[in-house]
Amino acid sequence: MKRLLTSILAMILLIYAGFAVAESYQLKPQDSKVEIWQFMERFYGGESDVPPYLNTEWKPLSESELNRGIDNQMHWLRLVLSNPSEQPIEWVMLHENSYVDLVEAYIHNASGELIETIILDDHKPFSERPIAYRKPAFSFTTEPHDQTIVYIRTGMWVADSNTLRFLLSSKQQFEEQRIE
């Protein structure tokens, strides 16, 4: 089971250990998990006070579910990151596909409180992106001895090749390796 989780995480996330803190921390498989919600929907209109992703069953994301083929559906992912270190970890997450139409991220802390909502929509000006980069990218922080739960809704408005591959790195590594 540990090996399966390790291989799934390796395929989905590129994780770097170059944190600019007094104590360096390497993310371990037991400190994270990636899951998918099988409900697919075209739009979430926000009719309820409780977002649908909070009251649902999630299952581990498998390699075979990463490439969605040609579709125009919205897909939900949940990423749970634990930080057992003494320092906060600042992350950057980006979608592998530069032409994905929508990435919404709902950042929660371990107690379930919504900390931040990030919407990356290709119908909005590039200047409105939280990180100026050729692929949709956003940052968030996992506090010391805490968890961050990231709910991601992503998809295409019109049928096109779609993937659920995201890359995760420390903010420092992202800045060092990014290509303008």
C-alpha positions in Angstrom: 0.0 0.0 0.0 2.8 2.4 0.9 4.5 1.6 -2.4 1.3 2.3 -4.4 0.8 5.6 -2.6 4.4 6.5 -3.3 4.1 5.8 -7.0 0.8 7.6 -7.3 2.2 10.7 -5.7 5.3 10.5 -7.8 3.3 10.5 -10.9 1.0 13.3 -9.9 3.3 15.6 -8.0 6.8 16.8 -8.4 8.0 17.5 -4.9 11.0 19.4 -4.0 12.8 19.7 -0.7 14.6 23.0 -1.1 12.8 25.0 1.5 14.4 28.3 2.7 13.9 27.6 6.4 16.2 26.8 9.2 14.9 23.2 9.1 14.6 21.5 5.7 11.7 19.1 5.3 11.1 16.5 2.7 7.5 15.7 2.1 6.9 12.0 2.8 4.1 9.8 1.3 2.5 9.5 4.7 2.3 13.3 4.9 0.0 13.6 1.9 -2.7 12.0 -0.1 -4.5 12.7 -3.4 -8.1 11.7 -4.0 -10.8 12.1 -6.6 -14.5 12.7 -6.3 -16.3 10.6 -9.0 -19.1 13.2 -9.3 -18.5 15.1 -12.4 -20.5 18.2 -13.2 -20.6 21.0 -15.7 -21.0 23.9 -13.2 -21.4 24.4 -9.5 -23.7 27.3 -9.0 -23.2 27.7 -5.3 -26.9 27.2 -4.4 -26.0 25.7 -1.0 -24.2 27.2 2.0 -22.2 24.0 2.2 -20.0 23.3 -0.9 -20.7 19.9 -2.3 -17.1 18.8 -2.0 -17.3 18.8 1.8 -20.1 16.2 2.1 -18.9 13.5 -0.2 -17.0 10.3 -0.4 -13.5 10.5 -1.9 -11.4 7.7 -3.2 -7.6 7.5 -4.0 -6.7 8.8 -7.4 -5.1 6.2 -9.7 -2.7 6.6 -12.6 -5.4 5.5 -15.0 -7.6 8.4 -14.0 -5.1 11.2 -14.7 -5.6 11.6 -18.4 -9.3 12.2 -19.0 -9.2 12.1 -22.8 -11.4 14.5 -24.7 -14.1 15.9 -22.4 -15.8 19.1 -21.3 -16.5 18.0 -17.7 -15.4 19.5 -14.4 -13.4 17.1 -12.1 -12.8 17.4 -8.4 -9.5 16.5 -6.6 -8.6 16.6 -3.0 -5.0 17.0 -1.8 -4.2 16.6 1.9 -0.8 17.9 3.0 0.6 17.5 6.5 3.5 19.6 7.8 5.2 17.9 10.8 8.1 20.4 10.7 8.6 23.5 12.9 8.5 25.9 10.0 5.6 26.9 7.6 5.9 25.4 4.1 4.9 27.7 1.3 3.8 25.7 -1.8 3.2 26.5 -5.4 0.8 24.2 -7.3 0.4 24.4 -11.1 -1.6 22.5 -13.7 0.4 20.7 -16.2 -1.8 21.8 -19.1 -1.2 25.4 -20.1 -4.6 25.6 -21.9 -6.9 24.2 -19.2 -10.0 26.4 -19.0 -10.6 26.5 -15.3 -8.8 25.7 -12.0 -10.6 26.5 -8.8 -8.8 25.9 -5.5 -10.5 25.9 -2.1 -7.8 25.9 0.6 -8.9 24.6 4.0 -7.1 24.1 7.3 -7.2 20.9 9.3 -10.3 22.0 11.1 -12.2 22.5 7.8 -12.2 26.3 7.8 -12.0 27.8 4.3 -8.8 29.9 4.3 -8.8 31.0 0.6 -10.6 30.5 -2.7 -8.5 30.9 -5.9 -10.1 30.9 -9.3 -7.9 30.6 -12.4 -10.1 31.1 -15.5 -8.7 31.4 -19.0 -11.5 34.0 -19.8 -9.9 36.4 -17.4 -6.9 38.6 -18.2 -3.5 37.0 -17.6 -2.7 39.9 -15.3 -5.3 38.7 -12.8 -3.5 35.4 -12.2 -2.1 35.1 -8.7 1.3 34.0 -10.1 2.5 35.3 -13.5 3.3 32.1 -15.2 2.5 30.4 -18.5 0.6 27.6 -16.8 -2.2 28.2 -14.2 -0.4 28.3 -10.8 -1.3 29.4 -7.3 0.4 29.4 -3.9 -0.6 28.5 -0.4 1.0 27.7 3.0 0.8 24.8 5.4 1.5 26.0 8.9 3.8 24.1 11.3 2.2 20.9 12.8 -0.9 21.4 10.7 -2.6 20.1 7.6 -3.8 21.9 4.5 -6.6 20.4 2.5 -6.8 21.6 -1.1 -10.0 20.9 -3.0 -9.5 21.5 -6.7 -12.2 21.8 -9.4 -10.7 21.7 -12.9 -11.9 21.2 -16.4 -12.6 22.4 -19.9 -15.5 24.6 -21.1 -15.4 23.0 -24.5 -14.4 19.4 -25.3 -10.6 19.2 -25.5 -7.8 17.0 -24.2 -7.9 17.1 -20.4 -5.6 15.9 -17.7 -5.7 15.9 -13.9 -1.9 16.3 -13.6 -0.7 19.0 -11.2 2.8 19.8 -10.1 3.6 20.7 -6.5 6.8 22.4 -5.3 8.1 24.7 -2.6 7.7 28.3 -3.6 11.5 28.7 -3.5 12.1 25.8 -5.9 9.4 27.1 -8.2 11.0 30.6 -8.4 14.4 29.0 -9.0 13.3 26.7 -11.7 10.6 28.6 -13.5 11.0 29.6 -17.1 9.6 32.9 -18.1 
